[in-house]
């Protein structure tokens, strides 16, 4: 399974999804917001592991999910472009010879 899908499920695990009611506005809002966050992180962090240190353990950790989940605002949608989480900053490395 793709890391963005795993991160989305991890973000949603911190909510009482059943309480929203299947097909409700709250149900879809939270799913869309979680997907936005996961895809911003995907765009920032996931690339060729031969050239970049990918902090996959951090991206999929419960602590990181808690930090990112706090960005979900139940009453409103947000623009997530360019707002990747600060997983690890020293990620670039020279290619293997």
HELIX and SHEET records of a PDB file:
HELIX    1   1 UNK A    3  UNK A   12  1                                  10    
HELIX    2   2 UNK A   17  UNK A   20  5                                   4    
HELIX    3   3 UNK A   25  UNK A   45  1                                  21    
HELIX    4   4 UNK A   56  UNK A   59  1                                   4    
HELIX    5   5 UNK A   62  UNK A   69  1                                   8    
END                                                                             
